[in-house]
Amino acid sequence: MNSTEVVVINWKRPLNVARIVAALKAQSEPCTITVCDCHPSRDFELDDETLTLVDRLYRWTHNCGAYSRYVPVGAYDHQFTLFLDDDMLPGIRCVEHFVRNAKRGNFGVLGQIGRIILPDGIYCPRDVCRSENFLKTDIIIRGYFVSTKNLYNVQRLRWMLNYFDEALPEDDLLLCTSMLVCADLASYLTPWDADEETLINKQELSTEHALSKRPDHFRKREEFIRRVMRFGWKPLYASDSSEGLSAPF
């Protein structure tokens, strides 16, 4: 069995998904390709050629937004799971990059695009720059690499927070905070290298229909952040010292 299962959602960007699936099939590190297919109409169906490249297909009609990637979590059975947003094209050594770095230490979530939360819970929509070492960050966005055995913490924190009043849960915030609150596992940006083929976003794709364009996007995210802060989660910059902000394994 491959070490990594890569999960992509198909909702309203099937052309993006088709390109991503093809890129995953060409990876230097073989991976299992899983699609969570919850498209709302036939206009957004995946083409037959793409479907032949997909290893596992989960299909339903209820839209859970980006949280759809966690709906089949009990069926994910590889050592690692990589969740990719459907608006970016990974390089052909992307999976290899994450597997290689995952073997270097303990982590909750690995990624390449991070966010810092201010001490008062304000969400900063600016990328955290990667460095030559692993860099601890509050939140990983757009692409998340995890040890599959730890994914149960996502559901655990959701139940602990009673976080069922939001129709489209903040999946990335829930993932990263659950790893820290429930398992004391931090989120890290992987070390930067000059090889663009290791990028999760070697090429940016269409962002049509993106939830990030909703008018209340930042309010929704800050509402979740403050909710989990009341439960005991703290942003890095709210710690008593800055030790560990640049923390190699």
Buried (B, 14 or more C-beta within 10 A) or exposed (E): EBBBBBBBBBBBBBBBBBBBBBBBBEBBBBBBBBBBBBBEEEEBEBEEEBBEBBBBEBEEEEBBBBBBBBBBBEEBEBBBBBBBBBBBBBBBBBBBBBBEBBEBEEBBBBBBBBBBBBEEBBBBEEBBEBEEBBBBBBBBBBBBBBBBEBBBBBBBBBEBBEBEEBEBBBBBBBBBBBBBBBBEBBBBBBBBEEEEBBBBBBEEBEBEEBBBEEEEBBEBBBEBBBBBBEEEBBBBBBEEEEEEBEBEE
